[in-house]
């Protein structure tokens, strides 16, 4: 099948979902992919999808909704989340082309109101921000160079009143800016580190619960009685309790909204003194 061009894909996507995307890379937030599936099935939980996501952890949360739909509908297609959330054009182009083919094969032609389905939620996903070009910065430097000399004349001697003080202030501000930038980079790395650990725990728990549940279904009543003394039921309850903690809306006595728990883990919070009473063993 002939691949659809970028311009045609964007036109189709914007018309179907009433968006205003200008770049394929914007699909890396995951919101558009989720709503494409919703236009087919009509039951994607769009209230859990953040269409104006701006941070990578929000992108991952959107793709988790999409993974759940794939699993429920038995769609045998791997979702390269780690690549897509980087908002690279080629990765998202290939995946959007697949989504278009899937939509063509499964869309039933029913009416679809994308704005109503997302309840009017904003969709102002930012396009990829490109760095300033050297020509632009060079032109600005040149303009400052010519504008700095009034009338083309250089003072013969003496110092301008107060010239040293503004220069010192600028240097101090630049130093503070560098310090804050370095601090912010450290916080972002720490945030990504803890979010990755949380994601790994979530995947591990979900996998073990599915295995234990499947085993429970396959056991006969007699086998269930024979294995009642085993740790199967206890292990299942333990995993369910861990998952409940992961999705709890209260962490260390602090209340969160439905979409704020991951943000709390990434922004960081202090563990109370009595939290040490619980033994924790890291398995990663």
C-alpha positions as CSV (number, residue, x, y, z in Angstrom):
1,X,0.0,0.0,0.0
2,X,1.3,3.4,-0.9
3,X,2.4,5.5,2.0
4,X,0.4,8.7,2.6
5,X,2.4,11.9,2.5
6,X,2.9,14.1,5.5
7,X,0.7,16.9,4.2
8,X,-2.2,14.5,3.4
9,X,-1.8,12.9,6.9
10,X,-2.0,16.3,8.6
11,X,-5.0,17.3,6.5
12,X,-6.8,14.1,7.3
13,X,-5.9,14.3,11.0
14,X,-7.0,17.9,11.4
15,X,-10.3,17.3,9.6
16,X,-11.1,14.1,11.5
17,X,-10.3,15.5,15.0
18,X,-10.8,19.2,14.3
19,X,-7.2,20.0,15.3
20,X,-4.8,22.6,14.1
21,X,-1.6,20.5,14.0
22,X,1.2,21.9,11.8
23,X,3.8,19.1,12.3
24,X,3.7,15.3,12.5
25,X,5.9,15.6,15.5
26,X,3.0,16.9,17.6
27,X,1.5,13.5,17.4
28,X,4.2,12.4,19.8
29,X,2.1,13.6,22.7
30,X,-0.2,10.6,22.2
31,X,-3.5,12.6,22.4
32,X,-4.3,12.5,18.7
33,X,-3.5,8.7,18.5
34,X,-6.0,8.1,21.3
35,X,-8.7,10.1,19.7
36,X,-8.2,8.4,16.3
37,X,-9.0,5.1,18.1
38,X,-12.0,6.8,19.8
39,X,-13.4,7.8,16.4
40,X,-13.4,4.1,15.5
41,X,-14.7,2.6,18.8
42,X,-16.3,5.5,20.6
43,X,-15.3,4.2,24.1
44,X,-11.8,5.5,24.7
45,X,-11.8,7.3,28.1
46,X,-11.0,10.7,26.6
47,X,-11.2,12.3,30.1
48,X,-7.9,10.6,30.9
49,X,-6.3,11.9,27.7
50,X,-4.5,15.2,28.0
51,X,-4.8,16.7,24.5
52,X,-2.6,19.7,25.4
53,X,0.2,17.7,27.1
54,X,3.5,19.5,27.2
55,X,5.7,17.2,29.2
56,X,7.1,13.7,28.5
57,X,5.5,12.1,31.5
58,X,2.1,13.4,30.3
59,X,2.8,11.9,26.9
60,X,3.6,8.5,28.5
61,X,0.3,8.7,30.4
62,X,-1.6,9.2,27.1
63,X,0.1,6.3,25.5
64,X,-0.8,4.1,28.5
65,X,-4.5,4.8,27.7
66,X,-3.8,3.8,24.2
67,X,-2.1,0.6,25.3
68,X,-5.1,-0.3,27.3
69,X,-7.3,0.1,24.3
70,X,-5.0,-2.0,22.2
71,X,-5.1,-4.7,24.8
72,X,-8.9,-4.6,25.2
73,X,-9.4,-4.7,21.4
74,X,-6.7,-7.3,20.9
75,X,-4.8,-5.1,18.5
76,X,-1.5,-6.9,17.8
77,X,0.7,-3.9,17.1
78,X,3.6,-2.8,19.3
79,X,3.6,0.8,20.4
80,X,7.2,2.2,20.4
81,X,6.4,4.6,23.2
82,X,10.1,5.5,24.0
83,X,10.6,6.6,20.4
84,X,7.2,8.4,19.9
85,X,7.4,10.5,23.0
86,X,10.7,12.0,21.8
87,X,8.5,13.7,19.1
88,X,10.8,12.8,16.2
89,X,9.2,13.3,12.8
90,X,10.2,9.9,11.2
91,X,9.0,7.7,14.1
92,X,5.7,9.5,14.4
93,X,5.3,9.6,10.6
94,X,5.6,5.8,10.3
95,X,3.2,5.2,13.2
96,X,0.6,7.8,12.0
97,X,0.7,6.1,8.5
98,X,-0.1,2.8,10.3
99,X,-2.9,4.5,12.2
100,X,-4.3,5.8,9.0
101,X,-4.4,2.4,7.4
102,X,-5.9,0.9,10.6
103,X,-8.6,3.6,10.6
104,X,-9.4,3.0,6.9
105,X,-9.9,-0.7,7.6
106,X,-12.0,-0.3,10.8
107,X,-13.9,3.0,10.7
108,X,-17.5,2.3,10.2
109,X,-18.5,5.6,8.7
110,X,-20.5,6.7,11.8
111,X,-20.8,10.3,12.8
112,X,-18.2,11.6,15.1
113,X,-17.9,14.8,17.1
114,X,-14.3,15.1,18.3
115,X,-14.8,18.4,20.3
116,X,-17.8,16.9,22.2
117,X,-15.9,13.7,22.9
118,X,-13.0,15.6,24.5
119,X,-15.5,17.9,26.2
120,X,-14.0,21.0,24.7
121,X,-10.6,20.4,26.3
122,X,-7.8,22.6,24.9
123,X,-5.6,21.0,22.2
124,X,-2.9,23.6,22.0
125,X,0.0,21.1,21.8
126,X,3.2,23.0,21.1
127,X,5.0,22.4,17.9
128,X,8.7,21.5,18.0
129,X,10.6,24.6,19.0
130,X,13.7,25.1,16.8
131,X,16.8,27.0,18.1
132,X,17.5,30.4,16.9
133,X,19.6,30.4,13.7
134,X,23.1,31.7,13.7
135,X,22.2,34.3,11.0
136,X,19.5,35.8,13.3
137,X,21.8,36.0,16.3
138,X,24.6,37.2,14.2
139,X,22.4,40.0,12.8
140,X,21.4,41.0,16.3
141,X,25.0,41.2,17.4
142,X,25.8,43.3,14.4
143,X,22.9,45.6,15.1
144,X,24.2,46.0,18.7
145,X,27.7,46.7,17.5
146,X,26.6,49.5,15.2
147,X,24.0,50.9,17.6
148,X,26.5,51.1,20.4
149,X,28.4,54.0,18.9
150,X,26.3,57.1,18.6
151,X,27.4,59.2,15.6
152,X,30.4,57.0,15.0
153,X,32.5,58.8,17.7
154,X,34.4,57.2,20.5
155,X,34.9,59.1,23.8
156,X,38.4,60.5,24.1
157,X,38.9,59.8,27.8
158,X,37.1,59.3,31.1
159,X,34.4,56.8,32.1
160,X,30.7,57.0,31.7
161,X,28.9,57.7,34.9
162,X,27.5,54.5,36.4
163,X,28.8,52.2,33.6
164,X,30.6,49.9,35.9
165,X,27.6,49.2,38.1
166,X,25.3,48.0,35.4
167,X,28.0,45.7,34.0
168,X,28.4,44.2,37.5
169,X,24.7,43.7,37.9
170,X,24.5,42.0,34.5
171,X,27.3,39.6,35.4
172,X,25.7,38.7,38.6
173,X,22.4,38.0,36.9
174,X,24.1,35.9,34.3
175,X,25.8,33.9,37.1
176,X,22.5,33.4,38.8
177,X,20.9,32.3,35.6
178,X,23.6,29.7,35.0
179,X,23.2,28.4,38.5
180,X,19.4,28.2,38.2
181,X,19.7,26.4,34.8
182,X,22.1,23.8,36.3
183,X,19.7,23.3,39.2
184,X,16.7,22.9,36.9
185,X,18.6,20.3,34.8
186,X,19.3,18.4,38.0
187,X,15.7,18.5,39.0
188,X,14.6,17.3,35.6
189,X,17.0,14.4,35.7
190,X,15.8,13.5,39.2
191,X,12.2,13.7,38.1
192,X,12.8,11.5,35.0
193,X,14.7,9.0,37.2
194,X,11.9,8.5,39.7
195,X,9.2,8.5,37.0
196,X,11.1,5.7,35.2
197,X,11.2,3.7,38.4
198,X,7.5,4.2,39.0
199,X,6.7,3.2,35.4
200,X,8.9,0.0,35.8
201,X,7.0,-0.9,39.0
202,X,3.7,-0.3,37.3
203,X,4.6,-2.6,34.4
204,X,5.9,-5.3,36.8
205,X,2.8,-5.2,39.0
206,X,0.4,-5.2,36.1
207,X,2.2,-8.2,34.5
208,X,2.2,-10.3,37.7
209,X,-1.5,-9.5,38.3
210,X,-2.4,-10.7,34.8
211,X,-0.4,-13.9,35.3
212,X,-1.9,-14.6,38.7
213,X,-5.4,-13.8,37.5
214,X,-5.0,-16.1,34.5
215,X,-3.8,-18.9,36.7
216,X,-6.8,-18.4,39.0
217,X,-9.1,-18.7,36.0
218,X,-7.4,-21.9,34.7
219,X,-7.5,-23.7,38.0
220,X,-10.3,-26.1,38.6
221,X,-12.3,-25.9,41.9
222,X,-10.5,-28.9,43.3
223,X,-7.1,-27.5,42.3
224,X,-8.1,-24.2,44.0
225,X,-8.8,-26.1,47.2
226,X,-5.5,-28.0,47.0
227,X,-3.5,-24.8,46.5
228,X,-5.5,-22.8,49.1
229,X,-2.6,-23.1,51.5
230,X,-0.1,-21.8,48.9
231,X,0.9,-18.3,48.6
232,X,-1.0,-17.7,45.3
233,X,-3.9,-15.8,46.9
234,X,-1.7,-13.9,49.2
235,X,0.6,-12.9,46.3
236,X,-2.3,-11.7,44.3
237,X,-3.6,-9.6,47.2
238,X,-0.2,-8.2,47.7
239,X,0.2,-7.2,44.1
240,X,-3.3,-5.6,44.1
241,X,-2.4,-3.7,47.2
242,X,0.8,-2.4,45.6
243,X,-1.1,-1.3,42.5
244,X,-3.7,0.5,44.8
245,X,-0.8,2.4,46.4
246,X,0.5,3.4,43.0
247,X,-2.8,4.8,41.9
248,X,-3.8,6.2,45.3
249,X,-4.9,9.9,45.3
250,X,-3.3,10.4,48.7
251,X,0.4,10.3,49.2
252,X,2.0,11.0,52.6
253,X,-1.1,12.7,53.8
254,X,-1.3,15.0,50.7
255,X,-4.4,15.0,48.6
256,X,-4.1,15.0,44.8
257,X,-6.4,15.2,41.8
258,X,-6.9,12.4,39.4
259,X,-4.1,13.5,37.1
260,X,-1.7,14.8,39.8
261,X,-0.2,11.7,41.3
262,X,2.5,11.3,38.7
263,X,3.3,15.0,38.9
264,X,3.8,14.6,42.7
265,X,6.3,11.8,42.2
266,X,8.2,13.8,39.7
267,X,8.1,17.1,41.5
268,X,9.2,15.3,44.6
269,X,7.9,15.4,48.2
270,X,9.5,14.7,51.6
271,X,8.8,11.3,53.1
272,X,7.5,11.6,56.7
273,X,9.8,10.4,59.5
274,X,7.5,7.4,60.4
275,X,7.7,6.1,56.8
276,X,10.9,4.3,57.7
277,X,8.8,1.8,59.7
278,X,7.9,0.1,56.4
279,X,10.6,-2.2,55.0
280,X,11.2,-1.6,51.3
281,X,13.4,-3.7,49.1
282,X,14.5,-2.4,45.7
283,X,14.3,-5.1,43.0
284,X,15.6,-3.2,40.1
